[in-house]
Structure formats: structure tokens, C-alpha cells
Amino acid sequence: MNAIVKPASVNDPVERGIAAYLDEIIALRHDLHQYPELAFQEHRTSKKVASLLADWGYEVAMGIAGTGVVATLKRGDGQRSLGIRADMDALPIEEATGLDYESSNPGVMHACGHDGHTSILLAAARYLAESGNFSGTLRLIFQPAEEIGAGARKMLSEGLFERFPVDAVFGLHNWPGVPTGQFGFVVGPAMASVDQAVIKIVGKGGHGAEPHRAVDPVLASASFITALQSVVSRNIDPQDMAVATVGSIHAGSASNVIPESVEMKLTMRAFSEGVRAKLQERIPALARAQAESFGAEADVNYRLGFPALVNHADETDFARNVAVHALGSAALAADFRPRTASEDFAFMLEAKPGSYLFVGNGDSAPLHSAQYNFNDAIIAPAARYWVRLAETFLADDNR
């Protein structure tokens, strides 16, 4: 990266500009929160996003990956191009916040803050259209279906960066527990890969009072679940990270009946492809061996999700420098570490250099909680950050 970061003035015009319409953006965020939409169903959201961007002078393309939106703004004769991405989809969760603008769609909720991410980027988009000081091409990417790990991949398969070329791409996520408005940056693996497995242990059903006449899949499954952590503790280098979690187990319906089978659902996480491959090798082998030791059989359906999100070093250093110069060193979260949650922005970072950063949501409920709510106080500083990043990346002296 050869972009030159210039310190913001004490009387920051970006801060003043965004403050002038911040109430409108907060109202927009509440509207998006009240009408959440699941993956690939973000029709109302994408139409609202596209309409605002078009009103502000962007060239808008809709229908990418179904409900995705890409907005382009060209200014000056600069040859560089920048992509900034926000996600739009909600989760299948029944909201329990009691907010005035609580979800009106039963069983659907913005429990991860994508309503906030979209609002932040729209706030920055408006300022950049009205007052942005840059020379080059700005691409704003509003992505569907992040929660199911399909939106980024589908946008890329439909030629996202062929149709809308960028030199680098950036994104952000709010993070509960990090002080409000502080930014976290990680070079290298910043979020984990995610894979899933459905394991069915098949035995022989029978009467609970005569276990010797049956092959108990519950006992075999319990043994496997206990042994599962030996993969993490004995097959993975202690200096590496791996997570193997059984999140669902179903078997039988009566206390006096040994069922025919048990079904378990697992999630696996890692920061490296080597660890990811080792989990894929050892977990099915362990399931089959444990089942066989009890006279049962294991059917394993191991499904790869998406890779670890790996931030590029130069772009992450650039992004961190922008935060320091635009917001001050106090805006940096101390000792910010990689997160074991997952993010399909990883696919975009495989296709283009860039970085994914984090902004503190304060003392809120955790992500994916029915009590979670995005913190409106981070909209202004995060929007200022996107403006400064865009203006710096696309500065005249970086042509």
C-alpha cells in the first residue's frame, strides 16, 4: 500500500457533515431493524438501499446474487478503485428486546447488527457523494446472505469483481464487549473457518430393560462425544486453535426404549487450512471407530463451509493508520485478538487484497442473542472512518 494518511483537522468537516443527518440514519437503522429479512430475501432492504444511493448520485446495480446491491461513484481522473462491503441479512431468531422498533417479522431478527453495518455504510455513502474529496472509483457492496455463508460466494460467482473491479476491499463488524466506538485490527487470520458435520450412529433398537439384546447407539454416541475433544487436545498443535462442538443431539422418545440411531450435529472452527484439514480427517475416523467399538456404525456427512478470514498485512496496516489519523490513537482497542466466529467476507479476501476490521458495540448482549441490539452510538465514528479510508485510499497523490 502506498496511500498517504493525512491527520484529520481538529474541526473535522466529516464529523460535522455526518452529524447533520445522523438522526435520519439512526431512524433508517431502526426501520431496517423493525423489518428484518432472511438470507436472499432482503428485497425490501435492497430496494431501500438502492433508492437512497441512486438519489445521492451513485450508479446502482441491483440483483447481484439475487438481492445484492453494488453502487459506484467515480470522481476525478484517479485510476485506483476501492470496495467497501456491508451485509444486510437477519437471523431466524425471535426477538426479545422489547424495543419500540422491535422486529415486526415473527421469528426473524437483526441479532448480529447487519442493520447497523448497512446504516454505517449508507451514512458514509451520503457524505462521500455530497462532499467526498477523492479521485478514483468507489464501489459500495451491500451483500445478502452472510449469515448462511452463501452471499459473498454467490456474488463472486456472478462476476462481482470482474464487473466491478477494485484494487482492495474492506469490511467491518461490530463487536459486543469492546468499548463503544473503538476499532480492532488483526493482521493474518482474524476469524475462523467454519465447517459442519452430521453424524448418525446406527445401532440396534430394543427394550431398555434388555440392553444385551440391543446395540445402544446412545452409549456409542456418548463415547464419541467424550473422545471428540482428544482430537483438539492430541491431534492439533497446542499453539494452534481448533474448536469442535456438538451443538445438537437427538435420539429416541421414551425412557424405556433403546433407539435405532442417534443423530448429532457438529461445528468445527480453525484459523489455518492445515488444522481444518486435520479436523476433517480425524473426526469422521473417530466417529466410525467409536461406533464400531460398540458394534454400531457411523454415517458421517462432513460439509465444508468457508475458510478462515485472513487479513492482508499491508491493507490492515493502512486501515489501522487511517483510524489513528482520523479518530486518534485512543480509538484503537487494546490487544484486540482474532475471533473464533466466522465470516464469509473471507471469500472476498481470497479474491482481492483487503482487511476486515471490528468496531466496539459496548456492553451489549452477545451477537446472535435474542436480547442483542446494535449500538447507534457507533454509527457516526464508523461512518467517519469509512469516509477517511475512502478519501485516503483514493487520494489525488495516490494516482
Rosetta blueprint (number, residue, H / E / L):
1 M L
2 N L
3 A L
4 I L
5 V L
6 K L
7 P L
8 A L
9 S L
10 V L
11 N L
12 D L
13 P H
14 V H
15 E H
16 R H
17 G H
18 I H
19 A H
20 A H
21 Y L
22 L H
23 D H
24 E H
25 I H
26 I H
27 A H
28 L H
29 R H
30 H H
31 D H
32 L H
33 H H
34 Q H
35 Y L
36 P L
37 E L
38 L L
39 A L
40 F L
41 Q L
42 E L
43 H H
44 R H
45 T H
46 S H
47 K H
48 K H
49 V H
50 A H
51 S H
52 L H
53 L H
54 A H
55 D H
56 W L
57 G L
58 Y L
59 E E
60 V E
61 A E
62 M E
63 G E
64 I E
65 A L
66 G L
67 T L
68 G E
69 V E
70 V E
71 A E
72 T E
73 L E
74 K E
75 R E
76 G L
77 D L
78 G L
79 Q L
80 R L
81 S E
82 L E
83 G E
84 I E
85 R E
86 A E
87 D E
88 M L
89 D L
90 A L
91 L E
92 P L
93 I L
94 E L
95 E L
96 A L
97 T L
98 G L
99 L L
100 D L
101 Y L
102 E L
103 S L
104 S L
105 N L
106 P L
107 G L
108 V L
109 M E
110 H L
111 A L
112 C L
113 G L
114 H H
115 D H
116 G H
117 H H
118 T H
119 S H
120 I H
121 L H
122 L H
123 A H
124 A H
125 A H
126 R H
127 Y H
128 L H
129 A H
130 E H
131 S H
132 G L
133 N L
134 F L
135 S L
136 G E
137 T E
138 L E
139 R E
140 L E
141 I E
142 F E
143 Q E
144 P L
145 A L
146 E L
147 E L
148 I L
149 G L
150 A L
151 G H
152 A H
153 R H
154 K H
155 M H
156 L H
157 S H
158 E L
159 G L
160 L H
161 F H
162 E H
163 R H
164 F L
165 P L
166 V L
167 D L
168 A E
169 V E
170 F E
171 G E
172 L E
173 H E
174 N E
175 W E
176 P L
177 G L
178 V L
179 P L
180 T L
181 G L
182 Q L
183 F E
184 G E
185 F L
186 V L
187 V L
188 G E
189 P E
190 A E
191 M E
192 A L
193 S E
194 V E
195 D E
196 Q E
197 A E
198 V E
199 I E
200 K E
201 I E
202 V E
203 G L
204 K E
205 G L
206 G E
207 H E
208 G L
209 A L
210 E L
211 P H
212 H H
213 R H
214 A L
215 V E
216 D L
217 P H
218 V H
219 L H
220 A H
221 S H
222 A H
223 S H
224 F H
225 I H
226 T H
227 A H
228 L H
229 Q H
230 S H
231 V H
232 V H
233 S H
234 R H
235 N H
236 I L
237 D L
238 P L
239 Q L
240 D L
241 M L
242 A E
243 V E
244 A E
245 T E
246 V E
247 G E
248 S E
249 I E
250 H E
251 A L
252 G L
253 S L
254 A L
255 S L
256 N L
257 V E
258 I E
259 P L
260 E L
261 S E
262 V E
263 E E
264 M E
265 K E
266 L E
267 T E
268 M E
269 R E
270 A E
271 F L
272 S L
273 E H
274 G H
275 V H
276 R H
277 A H
278 K H
279 L H
280 Q H
281 E H
282 R H
283 I H
284 P H
285 A H
286 L H
287 A H
288 R H
289 A H
290 Q H
291 A H
292 E H
293 S H
294 F L
295 G L
296 A L
297 E E
298 A E
299 D E
300 V E
301 N E
302 Y E
303 R E
304 L E
305 G E
306 F E
307 P L
308 A L
309 L E
310 V E
311 N E
312 H L
313 A H
314 D H
315 E H
316 T H
317 D H
318 F H
319 A H
320 R H
321 N H
322 V H
323 A H
324 V H
325 H H
326 A H
327 L H
328 G L
329 S H
330 A H
331 A H
332 L E
333 A L
334 A L
335 D L
336 F L
337 R L
338 P L
339 R E
340 T L
341 A L
342 S L
343 E L
344 D L
345 F H
346 A H
347 F H
348 M H
349 L H
350 E H
351 A H
352 K L
353 P L
354 G E
355 S E
356 Y E
357 L E
358 F E
359 V E
360 G E
361 N L
362 G L
363 D L
364 S L
365 A L
366 P L
367 L L
368 H L
369 S L
370 A L
371 Q L
372 Y L
373 N L
374 F L
375 N L
376 D H
377 A H
378 I H
379 I H
380 A H
381 P H
382 A H
383 A H
384 R H
385 Y H
386 W H
387 V H
388 R H
389 L H
390 A H
391 E H
392 T H
393 F H
394 L L
395 A L
396 D H
397 D H
398 N H
399 R L
